[in-house]
Amino acid sequence: MTLEDILKKTVGLPLDFTDRKEVLYSCPCSRERIIRAIVALGEKEIKDIIEKGEEIEIQCEFCKNLFIFSLEELRSILENMR
């Protein structure tokens, strides 16, 4: 059954489809958006992360893209906040 067939059967009434569009999934995540999220943590939290001496990994919950930030990148983010 096509999606139209399923919809017609479920609704139980005659249906006229006036338009058809392809449905696509697109995640708007990007490195820039993740940087804005890191900035939102605040200066103290970013300093704490740097003091631990470990890079951080952030994974998008929607598309599962993985973003890794080195200590140098975190220091740069912190400097750009000032």
Distance bins in CASP14 RR format, pairs under 12 A and 6 or more apart:
PFRMAT RR
TARGET T0000
AUTHOR 0000-0000-0000
RMODE 2
METHOD distances of the structure
MODEL  1
1 7 0 0 0 0 1 0 0 0 0 0 0
1 8 0 0 0 0 1 0 0 0 0 0 0
1 9 1 0 0 1 0 0 0 0 0 0 0
1 10 0 0 0 0 0 1 0 0 0 0 0
2 8 0 0 0 0 1 0 0 0 0 0 0
2 9 0 0 0 0 0 1 0 0 0 0 0
2 17 0 0 0 0 0 1 0 0 0 0 0
2 20 0 0 0 0 0 1 0 0 0 0 0
3 9 0 0 0 0 0 1 0 0 0 0 0
3 10 0 0 0 0 0 1 0 0 0 0 0
3 15 0 0 0 0 0 1 0 0 0 0 0
3 17 0 0 0 0 0 1 0 0 0 0 0
3 20 0 0 0 0 1 0 0 0 0 0 0
3 21 0 0 0 0 0 1 0 0 0 0 0
3 22 0 0 0 0 0 1 0 0 0 0 0
3 23 0 0 0 0 1 0 0 0 0 0 0
4 10 0 0 0 0 0 1 0 0 0 0 0
4 11 0 0 0 0 0 1 0 0 0 0 0
4 14 0 0 0 0 0 1 0 0 0 0 0
4 15 1 0 0 1 0 0 0 0 0 0 0
4 16 0 0 0 0 0 1 0 0 0 0 0
4 17 1 0 0 1 0 0 0 0 0 0 0
4 20 0 0 0 0 1 0 0 0 0 0 0
5 11 0 0 0 0 0 1 0 0 0 0 0
5 12 0 0 0 0 0 1 0 0 0 0 0
5 15 0 0 0 0 0 1 0 0 0 0 0
5 17 0 0 0 0 0 1 0 0 0 0 0
6 12 0 0 0 0 0 1 0 0 0 0 0
6 15 0 0 0 0 0 1 0 0 0 0 0
7 13 0 0 0 0 0 1 0 0 0 0 0
7 14 0 0 0 0 0 1 0 0 0 0 0
7 15 1 0 0 1 0 0 0 0 0 0 0
7 16 0 0 0 0 0 1 0 0 0 0 0
7 17 0 0 0 0 1 0 0 0 0 0 0
8 14 1 0 0 1 0 0 0 0 0 0 0
8 15 1 0 1 0 0 0 0 0 0 0 0
8 16 0 0 0 0 0 1 0 0 0 0 0
8 17 0 0 0 0 1 0 0 0 0 0 0
9 15 0 0 0 0 0 1 0 0 0 0 0
11 17 0 0 0 0 0 1 0 0 0 0 0
25 62 0 0 0 0 1 0 0 0 0 0 0
25 63 0 0 0 0 1 0 0 0 0 0 0
26 62 0 0 0 0 1 0 0 0 0 0 0
26 63 0 0 0 0 1 0 0 0 0 0 0
27 33 0 0 0 0 0 1 0 0 0 0 0
27 59 0 0 0 0 0 1 0 0 0 0 0
27 60 1 0 0 1 0 0 0 0 0 0 0
27 61 0 0 0 0 1 0 0 0 0 0 0
27 62 1 0 1 0 0 0 0 0 0 0 0
27 63 1 1 0 0 0 0 0 0 0 0 0
27 64 0 0 0 0 1 0 0 0 0 0 0
27 65 1 0 0 1 0 0 0 0 0 0 0
28 34 0 0 0 0 0 1 0 0 0 0 0
28 60 0 0 0 0 1 0 0 0 0 0 0
28 62 0 0 0 0 1 0 0 0 0 0 0
28 63 0 0 0 0 1 0 0 0 0 0 0
28 65 0 0 0 0 0 1 0 0 0 0 0
29 35 0 0 0 0 0 1 0 0 0 0 0
29 36 0 0 0 0 0 1 0 0 0 0 0
29 37 0 0 0 0 1 0 0 0 0 0 0
29 58 0 0 0 0 1 0 0 0 0 0 0
29 59 0 0 0 0 1 0 0 0 0 0 0
29 60 1 0 1 0 0 0 0 0 0 0 0
29 61 0 0 0 0 1 0 0 0 0 0 0
29 62 1 0 0 1 0 0 0 0 0 0 0
29 63 1 0 0 1 0 0 0 0 0 0 0
29 64 0 0 0 0 1 0 0 0 0 0 0
29 65 1 0 1 0 0 0 0 0 0 0 0
29 66 0 0 0 0 0 1 0 0 0 0 0
29 67 0 0 0 0 1 0 0 0 0 0 0
30 36 0 0 0 0 1 0 0 0 0 0 0
30 37 0 0 0 0 0 1 0 0 0 0 0
30 58 0 0 0 0 0 1 0 0 0 0 0
30 60 0 0 0 0 1 0 0 0 0 0 0
30 63 0 0 0 0 0 1 0 0 0 0 0
30 65 0 0 0 0 1 0 0 0 0 0 0
30 67 0 0 0 0 1 0 0 0 0 0 0
31 37 0 0 0 0 0 1 0 0 0 0 0
31 38 0 0 0 0 0 1 0 0 0 0 0
31 58 0 0 0 0 1 0 0 0 0 0 0
31 60 0 0 0 0 0 1 0 0 0 0 0
31 65 0 0 0 0 1 0 0 0 0 0 0
31 66 0 0 0 0 0 1 0 0 0 0 0
31 67 1 0 1 0 0 0 0 0 0 0 0
31 68 0 0 0 0 0 1 0 0 0 0 0
31 69 0 0 0 0 1 0 0 0 0 0 0
31 73 0 0 0 0 1 0 0 0 0 0 0
31 77 0 0 0 0 0 1 0 0 0 0 0
32 38 0 0 0 0 0 1 0 0 0 0 0
32 39 0 0 0 0 0 1 0 0 0 0 0
32 67 0 0 0 0 0 1 0 0 0 0 0
32 77 0 0 0 0 0 1 0 0 0 0 0
33 39 0 0 0 0 0 1 0 0 0 0 0
33 40 0 0 0 0 0 1 0 0 0 0 0
33 58 0 0 0 0 0 1 0 0 0 0 0
33 60 0 0 0 0 1 0 0 0 0 0 0
33 62 0 0 0 0 0 1 0 0 0 0 0
33 63 0 0 0 0 0 1 0 0 0 0 0
33 65 0 0 0 0 0 1 0 0 0 0 0
33 67 0 0 0 0 1 0 0 0 0 0 0
34 40 0 0 0 0 0 1 0 0 0 0 0
34 41 0 0 0 0 0 1 0 0 0 0 0
34 56 0 0 0 0 1 0 0 0 0 0 0
34 57 0 0 0 0 0 1 0 0 0 0 0
34 58 1 0 1 0 0 0 0 0 0 0 0
34 59 0 0 0 0 1 0 0 0 0 0 0
34 60 0 0 0 0 1 0 0 0 0 0 0
34 61 0 0 0 0 0 1 0 0 0 0 0
34 65 0 0 0 0 1 0 0 0 0 0 0
34 66 0 0 0 0 0 1 0 0 0 0 0
34 67 1 0 1 0 0 0 0 0 0 0 0
34 68 0 0 0 0 0 1 0 0 0 0 0
34 69 1 0 0 1 0 0 0 0 0 0 0
34 73 0 0 0 0 0 1 0 0 0 0 0
34 74 0 0 0 0 0 1 0 0 0 0 0
34 77 0 0 0 0 0 1 0 0 0 0 0
35 41 0 0 0 0 0 1 0 0 0 0 0
35 46 0 0 0 0 0 1 0 0 0 0 0
35 56 0 0 0 0 0 1 0 0 0 0 0
35 58 0 0 0 0 1 0 0 0 0 0 0
35 67 0 0 0 0 1 0 0 0 0 0 0
35 69 0 0 0 0 1 0 0 0 0 0 0
35 73 0 0 0 0 1 0 0 0 0 0 0
35 74 0 0 0 0 1 0 0 0 0 0 0
35 76 0 0 0 0 1 0 0 0 0 0 0
35 77 1 0 0 1 0 0 0 0 0 0 0
35 78 0 0 0 0 0 1 0 0 0 0 0
35 80 0 0 0 0 1 0 0 0 0 0 0
35 81 0 0 0 0 0 1 0 0 0 0 0
36 42 0 0 0 0 0 1 0 0 0 0 0
36 58 0 0 0 0 0 1 0 0 0 0 0
36 67 0 0 0 0 0 1 0 0 0 0 0
36 77 0 0 0 0 1 0 0 0 0 0 0
36 80 0 0 0 0 0 1 0 0 0 0 0
36 81 0 0 0 0 0 1 0 0 0 0 0
37 45 0 0 0 0 0 1 0 0 0 0 0
37 46 0 0 0 0 0 1 0 0 0 0 0
37 56 0 0 0 0 0 1 0 0 0 0 0
37 58 1 0 0 1 0 0 0 0 0 0 0
37 60 0 0 0 0 0 1 0 0 0 0 0
37 61 0 0 0 0 0 1 0 0 0 0 0
37 67 0 0 0 0 1 0 0 0 0 0 0
37 69 0 0 0 0 0 1 0 0 0 0 0
37 77 0 0 0 0 0 1 0 0 0 0 0
38 45 0 0 0 0 1 0 0 0 0 0 0
38 46 1 0 0 1 0 0 0 0 0 0 0
38 49 0 0 0 0 1 0 0 0 0 0 0
38 50 0 0 0 0 0 1 0 0 0 0 0
38 56 0 0 0 0 1 0 0 0 0 0 0
38 58 1 0 0 1 0 0 0 0 0 0 0
38 67 0 0 0 0 1 0 0 0 0 0 0
38 69 1 0 0 1 0 0 0 0 0 0 0
38 73 0 0 0 0 1 0 0 0 0 0 0
38 74 1 0 0 1 0 0 0 0 0 0 0
38 75 0 0 0 0 0 1 0 0 0 0 0
38 76 0 0 0 0 0 1 0 0 0 0 0
38 77 1 0 1 0 0 0 0 0 0 0 0
38 78 0 0 0 0 1 0 0 0 0 0 0
38 80 0 0 0 0 0 1 0 0 0 0 0
38 81 0 0 0 0 1 0 0 0 0 0 0
39 45 0 0 0 0 0 1 0 0 0 0 0
39 46 1 0 0 1 0 0 0 0 0 0 0
39 69 0 0 0 0 0 1 0 0 0 0 0
39 74 0 0 0 0 0 1 0 0 0 0 0
39 76 0 0 0 0 0 1 0 0 0 0 0
39 77 1 0 0 1 0 0 0 0 0 0 0
39 78 0 0 0 0 1 0 0 0 0 0 0
39 79 0 0 0 0 0 1 0 0 0 0 0
39 80 0 0 0 0 1 0 0 0 0 0 0
39 81 1 0 1 0 0 0 0 0 0 0 0
39 82 0 0 0 0 0 1 0 0 0 0 0
40 46 0 0 0 0 0 1 0 0 0 0 0
40 77 0 0 0 0 0 1 0 0 0 0 0
40 81 0 0 0 0 0 1 0 0 0 0 0
41 47 0 0 0 0 1 0 0 0 0 0 0
41 48 0 0 0 0 1 0 0 0 0 0 0
41 49 1 0 0 1 0 0 0 0 0 0 0
41 50 0 0 0 0 0 1 0 0 0 0 0
41 56 0 0 0 0 0 1 0 0 0 0 0
41 58 0 0 0 0 0 1 0 0 0 0 0
41 69 0 0 0 0 0 1 0 0 0 0 0
41 74 0 0 0 0 0 1 0 0 0 0 0
41 77 0 0 0 0 1 0 0 0 0 0 0
41 78 0 0 0 0 0 1 0 0 0 0 0
41 81 0 0 0 0 0 1 0 0 0 0 0
42 48 0 0 0 0 1 0 0 0 0 0 0
42 49 0 0 0 0 0 1 0 0 0 0 0
42 74 0 0 0 0 0 1 0 0 0 0 0
42 77 0 0 0 0 0 1 0 0 0 0 0
42 78 0 0 0 0 1 0 0 0 0 0 0
42 81 1 0 0 1 0 0 0 0 0 0 0
42 82 0 0 0 0 0 1 0 0 0 0 0
43 49 0 0 0 0 0 1 0 0 0 0 0
43 50 0 0 0 0 0 1 0 0 0 0 0
43 74 0 0 0 0 0 1 0 0 0 0 0
43 75 0 0 0 0 0 1 0 0 0 0 0
43 77 0 0 0 0 0 1 0 0 0 0 0
43 78 1 0 0 1 0 0 0 0 0 0 0
43 79 0 0 0 0 0 1 0 0 0 0 0
43 80 0 0 0 0 0 1 0 0 0 0 0
43 81 1 0 0 1 0 0 0 0 0 0 0
43 82 0 0 0 0 1 0 0 0 0 0 0
44 50 0 0 0 0 0 1 0 0 0 0 0
44 51 0 0 0 0 0 1 0 0 0 0 0
44 78 0 0 0 0 0 1 0 0 0 0 0
44 81 0 0 0 0 0 1 0 0 0 0 0
45 51 0 0 0 0 0 1 0 0 0 0 0
45 52 0 0 0 0 0 1 0 0 0 0 0
45 56 0 0 0 0 0 1 0 0 0 0 0
45 74 0 0 0 0 0 1 0 0 0 0 0
45 77 0 0 0 0 0 1 0 0 0 0 0
45 78 0 0 0 0 0 1 0 0 0 0 0
45 81 0 0 0 0 0 1 0 0 0 0 0
46 52 0 0 0 0 0 1 0 0 0 0 0
46 56 0 0 0 0 1 0 0 0 0 0 0
46 69 0 0 0 0 0 1 0 0 0 0 0
46 71 0 0 0 0 0 1 0 0 0 0 0
46 73 0 0 0 0 0 1 0 0 0 0 0
46 74 1 0 0 1 0 0 0 0 0 0 0
46 75 0 0 0 0 1 0 0 0 0 0 0
46 76 0 0 0 0 0 1 0 0 0 0 0
46 77 1 0 0 1 0 0 0 0 0 0 0
46 78 1 0 1 0 0 0 0 0 0 0 0
46 79 0 0 0 0 0 1 0 0 0 0 0
46 80 0 0 0 0 0 1 0 0 0 0 0
46 81 1 0 0 1 0 0 0 0 0 0 0
46 82 0 0 0 0 0 1 0 0 0 0 0
47 53 0 0 0 0 0 1 0 0 0 0 0
47 71 0 0 0 0 0 1 0 0 0 0 0
47 74 0 0 0 0 1 0 0 0 0 0 0
47 75 0 0 0 0 1 0 0 0 0 0 0
47 77 0 0 0 0 0 1 0 0 0 0 0
47 78 1 0 0 1 0 0 0 0 0 0 0
47 79 0 0 0 0 0 1 0 0 0 0 0
47 81 0 0 0 0 0 1 0 0 0 0 0
47 82 0 0 0 0 0 1 0 0 0 0 0
48 54 0 0 0 0 0 1 0 0 0 0 0
48 56 0 0 0 0 0 1 0 0 0 0 0
48 74 0 0 0 0 0 1 0 0 0 0 0
48 78 0 0 0 0 0 1 0 0 0 0 0
49 55 0 0 0 0 1 0 0 0 0 0 0
49 56 1 0 0 1 0 0 0 0 0 0 0
49 57 0 0 0 0 0 1 0 0 0 0 0
49 58 0 0 0 0 0 1 0 0 0 0 0
49 69 0 0 0 0 1 0 0 0 0 0 0
49 70 0 0 0 0 0 1 0 0 0 0 0
49 71 0 0 0 0 1 0 0 0 0 0 0
49 73 0 0 0 0 0 1 0 0 0 0 0
49 74 1 0 0 1 0 0 0 0 0 0 0
49 75 0 0 0 0 0 1 0 0 0 0 0
49 77 0 0 0 0 0 1 0 0 0 0 0
49 78 0 0 0 0 1 0 0 0 0 0 0
50 56 0 0 0 0 1 0 0 0 0 0 0
50 69 0 0 0 0 0 1 0 0 0 0 0
50 70 0 0 0 0 0 1 0 0 0 0 0
50 71 1 0 1 0 0 0 0 0 0 0 0
50 72 0 0 0 0 1 0 0 0 0 0 0
50 73 0 0 0 0 0 1 0 0 0 0 0
50 74 1 0 1 0 0 0 0 0 0 0 0
50 75 1 0 0 1 0 0 0 0 0 0 0
50 76 0 0 0 0 0 1 0 0 0 0 0
50 77 0 0 0 0 1 0 0 0 0 0 0
50 78 1 0 0 1 0 0 0 0 0 0 0
50 79 0 0 0 0 0 1 0 0 0 0 0
51 71 0 0 0 0 1 0 0 0 0 0 0
51 74 0 0 0 0 0 1 0 0 0 0 0
51 75 0 0 0 0 0 1 0 0 0 0 0
51 78 0 0 0 0 0 1 0 0 0 0 0
52 71 0 0 0 0 1 0 0 0 0 0 0
52 74 0 0 0 0 0 1 0 0 0 0 0
53 69 0 0 0 0 0 1 0 0 0 0 0
53 70 0 0 0 0 0 1 0 0 0 0 0
53 71 1 0 1 0 0 0 0 0 0 0 0
53 72 0 0 0 0 0 1 0 0 0 0 0
53 74 0 0 0 0 1 0 0 0 0 0 0
53 75 0 0 0 0 0 1 0 0 0 0 0
54 68 0 0 0 0 0 1 0 0 0 0 0
54 69 0 0 0 0 0 1 0 0 0 0 0
54 70 0 0 0 0 1 0 0 0 0 0 0
54 71 1 0 0 1 0 0 0 0 0 0 0
54 74 0 0 0 0 1 0 0 0 0 0 0
55 66 0 0 0 0 0 1 0 0 0 0 0
55 67 0 0 0 0 0 1 0 0 0 0 0
55 68 1 0 1 0 0 0 0 0 0 0 0
55 69 1 0 0 1 0 0 0 0 0 0 0
55 70 1 0 1 0 0 0 0 0 0 0 0
55 71 1 0 0 1 0 0 0 0 0 0 0
55 72 0 0 0 0 1 0 0 0 0 0 0
55 73 0 0 0 0 1 0 0 0 0 0 0
55 74 1 0 0 1 0 0 0 0 0 0 0
55 75 0 0 0 0 0 1 0 0 0 0 0
56 66 0 0 0 0 0 1 0 0 0 0 0
56 67 0 0 0 0 1 0 0 0 0 0 0
56 68 1 0 0 1 0 0 0 0 0 0 0
56 69 1 0 1 0 0 0 0 0 0 0 0
56 70 0 0 0 0 1 0 0 0 0 0 0
56 71 0 0 0 0 1 0 0 0 0 0 0
56 73 0 0 0 0 1 0 0 0 0 0 0
56 74 1 0 0 1 0 0 0 0 0 0 0
56 77 0 0 0 0 0 1 0 0 0 0 0
57 64 0 0 0 0 0 1 0 0 0 0 0
57 65 0 0 0 0 0 1 0 0 0 0 0
57 66 1 0 0 1 0 0 0 0 0 0 0
57 67 1 0 0 1 0 0 0 0 0 0 0
57 68 1 0 1 0 0 0 0 0 0 0 0
57 69 1 0 0 1 0 0 0 0 0 0 0
57 70 0 0 0 0 0 1 0 0 0 0 0
58 64 0 0 0 0 0 1 0 0 0 0 0
58 65 0 0 0 0 1 0 0 0 0 0 0
58 66 1 0 0 1 0 0 0 0 0 0 0
58 67 1 0 1 0 0 0 0 0 0 0 0
58 68 1 0 0 1 0 0 0 0 0 0 0
58 69 1 0 0 1 0 0 0 0 0 0 0
58 73 0 0 0 0 0 1 0 0 0 0 0
58 74 0 0 0 0 0 1 0 0 0 0 0
59 65 1 0 0 1 0 0 0 0 0 0 0
59 66 1 0 1 0 0 0 0 0 0 0 0
59 67 1 0 0 1 0 0 0 0 0 0 0
59 68 0 0 0 0 1 0 0 0 0 0 0
60 66 1 0 0 1 0 0 0 0 0 0 0
60 67 1 0 0 1 0 0 0 0 0 0 0
67 73 0 0 0 0 0 1 0 0 0 0 0
68 74 0 0 0 0 0 1 0 0 0 0 0
69 75 0 0 0 0 0 1 0 0 0 0 0
69 76 0 0 0 0 1 0 0 0 0 0 0
69 77 1 0 0 1 0 0 0 0 0 0 0
69 78 0 0 0 0 0 1 0 0 0 0 0
70 76 0 0 0 0 1 0 0 0 0 0 0
70 77 0 0 0 0 0 1 0 0 0 0 0
71 77 0 0 0 0 0 1 0 0 0 0 0
71 78 0 0 0 0 0 1 0 0 0 0 0
72 78 0 0 0 0 0 1 0 0 0 0 0
72 79 0 0 0 0 0 1 0 0 0 0 0
73 79 0 0 0 0 0 1 0 0 0 0 0
73 80 0 0 0 0 0 1 0 0 0 0 0
74 80 0 0 0 0 0 1 0 0 0 0 0
74 81 0 0 0 0 0 1 0 0 0 0 0
75 81 0 0 0 0 0 1 0 0 0 0 0
75 82 0 0 0 0 0 1 0 0 0 0 0
76 82 0 0 0 0 0 1 0 0 0 0 0
END
